[in-house]
Amino acid sequence: MNALFFVPTTFDFTVSSLALEGTDKVKVTCSASTASLATSANYAPRIYLTITTNDGVNPDVTHSGYYEVEEQSGSYVIVSLFSFESTFVSGSLTKVPKPTGEKTLTTTAFIDNTFYLPGVTAGITTIDDVPEITVFEITSNSTGNVVNTLSSSGTTPTSWEYEQMRQDGDYMIVKSEIRRYKGNILERIDTKVRAR
């Protein structure tokens, strides 16, 4: 799956200060809580920073770039080191989708098995009554065709919606099949993987 690469035109947070964090990190403090940028075991949000600083002698210097949030607490985030001058002037921070490119990933999957007994399970009298599950696909909003590339507004899901799925650690159903298990017992097998 692929997310479009773009420079944000709006920002989510106003940066209020910068500080070195150890020798290889920068602490970026914002004017509001950064709780929406919290990291987890399976996810690190990606942000776009625009920071203007000054050394007190020369004109302002502006630095912009993409960073993964390495730590979050209160109103600050920690990111990898970038150069900045001694006096902070202004800054903004925007959460952005992570571009992944079209690639095949090996990932852990698990299978949900649901069993139905016609005439006993409520609403199930034949195999045709077993509810089918829609597998995860990216579709183009303009053509309705299945595509391999996410966009910020032209696909379902959008790159933003998929980014939220990754942040939440959601699982996607990538395969679903219905078969006869034993005798007249029916089984639906759903294969799920975590959004990455």
C-alpha positions, 0 to 999 in steps of 0.5 A: 500500500502506498500513501501519497508524499506531500508537504502539509499546508495546514498544521495540527500543533503550534510549537512553543519551544525546542530543547536538546534531549541527550546527545541525539534527540530533540524535545519539541514542546507544543502549546497543547497536549500531544496525546494524539501522537502517543506511540505504542508497541506497534506504532510510531506516529509520523510528523512533519515539523517546520521550525524557525530559529535564530543565532542572534546574529544572522537571519532566521533559519527554517528547518522542515522535515519528516520525523517519527515520534520516538516518545510522547508525554504531556505537550511534548514529543521526542524526535531524532536530532536535527540542527537548530540555532540557539533561539527558538522563533516559531514552529508548527507540527503536523501529523502525516500518514506514513508512506509505505510504497507498494510492497509485500510484507511478511506479517503475523496472521491469525484465524477466526473460526466461527461455526454454524449448525443449520436449524440450531444456530439462530437465522441459519437454515442453509449454507447461504444463510452464513454471513459473508465477511468483506475482505480488506481492499483499497478501492478508487472512489472515481472508478470503484476498481480495486487499487494498490495505492492509498490517497488522501481523498480519492480512495476508500479507505483514505491514507488518513483512515488507514493511518488511524487503523495503524495507530489503533492496531486494527486488524484487517480481514484479508481472506474469508471462506465458508466450508462444511466442517463435519456432517452438517456443521458449517465453518467460516474461516477469517484470516486477519492481519494487523494494519502496518 
